[in-house]
Amino acid sequence: MSVALATDRVSPGRACPVCESTMAARLQEMRFALPDGHPLADQYDVVCCEQCGFVYADTPSSQADYDVYYAELSKYSDATTATGAGLQGWDRARLTETAAQLAARLGNPSARVVDIGCANGGLLAELANLGYQRLYGVDPSPACVM
């Protein structure tokens, strides 16, 4: 399967986790304002594998970096600062807009959606509001386990 996207073609820093292809299309650049000493990278690209279509974060951060982050710095359990559940109006608006954009690309409400890094499931809830039913979420933060 070949995926044609109107984006920048790149050779990602890491191969596709599904098919190990080394060619991808850059979908979006992510940038973050992080405090000094934060274990995660302050930027990475979201890419789509040109061979199998898998979308993933092309991040230079290691698994050990993520283990430290989720063990010591994750804020999902604090309803006033957490994002991903839609408990705050600004977060709900962001999730609603993101769900609408995804639904426009997916089109078919019977599509399977797996949200890896789903936080508290707010995006999946918004997709459910749009009629999607085959929704799955995975998150490494213990505060997000239901």
Long-range contacts (C-beta under 8 A, 24 or more apart in sequence): 1-51, 1-52, 1-53, 2-50, 2-51, 3-48, 3-49, 3-50, 3-51, 3-52, 3-53, 5-48, 7-48, 9-50, 10-45, 10-47, 10-58, 12-45, 12-47, 12-58, 13-58, 13-59, 13-60, 14-58, 14-59, 16-49, 16-51, 16-52, 16-54, 16-56, 17-54, 17-56, 18-49, 18-52, 18-54, 19-49, 19-51, 19-52, 19-54, 21-49, 21-50, 21-51, 21-52, 23-49, 23-50, 23-51, 24-48, 24-49, 24-50, 24-58, 25-50, 27-55, 30-57, 38-69, 38-73, 39-65, 39-66, 39-68, 39-69, 39-73, 40-65, 40-66, 40-69, 41-65, 66-140, 70-140, 70-141, 70-142, 74-141, 74-143, 76-119, 76-120, 76-139, 76-141, 76-143, 76-144, 77-143, 82-119, 82-120, 83-119, 83-122, 84-118, 84-119, 84-120, 84-121, 84-122, 84-123, 84-144, 85-119, 85-120, 85-121, 85-122, 86-122, 86-125, 86-126, 87-120, 87-122, 91-122, 92-122, 95-122, 95-123, 95-125, 95-126, 96-126, 98-123, 98-126, 99-123, 99-126, 99-127, 99-129, 99-130, 100-130, 102-127, 103-127, 103-130, 103-132, 106-132, 109-133, 110-134, 112-136, 114-138, 118-144, 119-144, 120-144, 121-146
